Amino acid sequence: MVRTVLALREYQDREIPHEVLHRILDAGRLTASAGNGQPWHFVAVTGRERLRKLGSLVRTGGYTANAAAAVIVGYEKATGQYGLSNASRAIQTMLLTAWGEGVGSNWTGFSGLEAVRKEFGFPDTYDVVGVLPFGYPRRKVIGKKRRKPVEEVVSAERFGQPFS
């Protein structure tokens, strides 16, 4: 899946079955975390008006308003960098799981989400790190990626030593 998954910002006007959304969320829940702390909390948003509101609060994710669903990802602030790392891992797991179900998404937000935290009821002890809009692709998606060659981003034993 990682070879074909792409960021998706345009969605069909089609609901995601509850059992599919449940599998996506469950995958996030099952993600490994430092010390098994599981510092995350996910808020699933499926109501049309709530999706519109959410889209208006995310500077980089206005298209969330047109998604079939969205997941807001928060983590306990007291867990610091580990909490952020763990929540990020859960996000990637949900994105890949969704793609495997034929559902596209994109990680939007990352910072400036205090209004989202307040509007969707996260306690002050949480920080919201991302919003994941989900939906079926509006048009056919071809998973062709433009990535640097492996020899430009991988070294052997020490930075700059060729990996073959």
ZIFENKA-V959011 format. One line per field, one symbol per residue. phi: phi as a letter, one per 20 degrees, with the letter a starting at -180 (. if undefined). psi: psi as a letter, one per 30 degrees, with the letter a starting at -180 (. if undefined). burial: I if it has 16 or more other ideal C-beta (glycine too) atoms within 10 Angstrom, else O. Layout:
BEGIN
phi->???
psi->???
burial->???
END
This chain:
BEGIN
phi->.ffdfcfccccfebfeggfffffffffffeffbgllfleebddeccfgfffffggfedgecgfgfdffbbcedcbfgfelfffffffffffffffffggfendeaaecnnbmdfffgffdnffgfddedacdfcafgfcfddfdddcffgfeccddmbgnegdc
psi->efffklkkfklliklkkeeeeeeeeeeeefkllkghfhglkkjkkfkeeeeeeeeffjeghffefglfllkkkllkeffbfeeeeeeeeeeeeeeeeeefggklakjlbelhgeeeeeeggklfflkkflkjkklkkelkkjijkjllleffgklkekkfkkk.
burial->OOOOIOOIIOIOOOOIOOOIIOIIIOIIOOIOIOOOOIIIOIIOIIOOOOIOIIIOIIOOIIIIIIIIIIIIIIIIOOIOOIIIOIIIIIIIIIIIIIIOIOIIIIIIIIOOIOOIIOIIOIOOOIIIIIIIIIIIOOOOOOOOOOOOOOOOOOOOOOOOOOOO
END
